Amino acid sequence: MATNPEIIVADEPTGNLDSESGAAILETISRLHEKHGKTILMVTHERYVAERAERILHLKDGRIEKHETKHLKSKTRKVRRDYK
């Protein structure tokens, strides 16, 4: 954060954390995006973490299997099932 990056890459940011610390990290990430306009690229295996995102890419065997987007607090919808 010291260099004020526009894109933040977070690989399993809540991994190995207790639930309280994990929630604090997710709030910090949300605040960086919403209030400071940062783009967040986050990798997770946890659905509850992924559901906080505006877009979710599901990967399988190194390929995008499904892409979901949210539109201003509306329900998540599937956009495409397969990218070949």
Residue, then its C-alpha position, 0 to 999 in steps of 0.5 A: m500500500a506504500t506505493n499507492p497501487e491502482i491494482i491490488v492482487a490478493d491470493e487467498p487473503t483470508g486463508n489461515l485467519d480466524s473469522e474475525s481477522g478474515a472479516a477485517i481483511l475483507e472490510t479493508i479490501s472493500r474499503l480500498h475498492e469503494k472509497h479509494g477506487k482500487t481494482i482488486l484481483m483476489v483468488t479464493h476457494e471460499r464462496y462467501v469471500a468470492e460473493r463480495a466481488e462484482r465479478i467472479l471467474h470460475l477456473k478449472d484446469g487453467r481455463i475460465e469455466k464460468h463468469e458471473t457479474k453483479h449489477l449494483k447490488s442486484k442478484t448475481r447472474k451468469v454471463r457465459r458458461d464457457y470460454k473456448 
